[in-house]
């Protein structure tokens, strides 16, 4: 706990992500020393004036012991780069999230995972393909990962659970702020046979800007990403782009050339 609370402290500060966290660790050796350091030392470690001001403000206003106590009461587990149980596949991507907040359990077998993503406005065809694929993956011991969103995501989670498989939901909010709210009951079921994961601290609201970065975790945890249906501006295409950058396999389900929900997936296929 004594070490992890400092990881959380820096994770709460705007402007400190993977690159700056790496810099702090390289300079100080551990984050407790960084947290207790002088402004001059923080500057030497590579932080700019505005970020240093935020660090000073956080040290004055945040009680890390109380933050940790609240996290424990909520049943939230913390994984950092330094934990052996930090997902190995995610650690391999460029700038992996320094801190993961988890409700439920991330298991070693979850390395064998496939992401299923797609439109919120899923068609009957898209629903059928999602159900068949999620059932097949679950029956063959694969973990299904998605974003707990409406449409394809929720169908993938529900079907995996129904088939007796494991599933993981990646949030663009704190793990205590399930979004959309109507999926809270599903999130509880996922925690029993999988996990809800976020790199955003508890209490973080589901701001729109949080979701594109969230998608890189969906792809980063996976062997492959399958896009079921996606319009031309769908967030699922962002996940596919991240997957390609991370060296993951990307699959897209072909659809009608007349269906708006298939324009993105058909374009992915065209691009190869």
Secondary structure, DSSP 4 states (H G I P E B T S, - for coil): -TTHHHHHHHHTSTT--HHHHHHHHHHHSSHHHHHT--HHHHHHTT--HHHHHHHHHHHHH--HHHHHHHHHHTT-EEEETT-TTS-HHHHTSTT--SEEEEEE---GGGGSEEEEE--SS--HHHHHHHHHHHHHHHHTTPEEEE---TTHHHHHHHHHHHTT--EEEE-SS-TTS-SSGGGHHHHHHHHHTEEEEESSPTT----THHHHHHHHHHHHT-SEEEE----TT-HHHHHHHHHHHTT-EEEE----TT-GGGHHHHHHHHH-
